[in-house]
Amino acid sequence: MSVRIRLTRMGRTKSPSYRVVVADSRKARDGRFIEILGTYSPQVGDGSFKVDDERALKWLKDGAIPSDTVRSILRKAGILKRFHEMRKPAPKVAAQ
């Protein structure tokens, strides 16, 4: 099963808001999802978003692939930076 972190559309006509969800890539955009990670509202100023850091890191570590828009949101939230630092191996200390 290919798991993706992507957006699901909510809200009214011409006034969208989105949920950041973890879903099987084969499901419809607004279809069944596994877990809700947060929200994104592009209508509010520069784009208001809330994402659960720990759950997002857990899903990234388990191999979930974020969509382009979600990758941008995670980058702004600093979650991708934490994920890459987690994956980077510790520097080796030279023996004397």
PyMOL commands that set and color helices and strands:
alter all, ss='L'
color gray80, all
select helices_A, chain A and resi 53-61+68-77+79-87
alter helices_A, ss='H'
color red, helices_A
select strands_A, chain A and resi 3-12+15-24+35-41+48-51+65-66
alter strands_A, ss='S'
color yellow, strands_A
deselect
rebuild
show_as cartoon
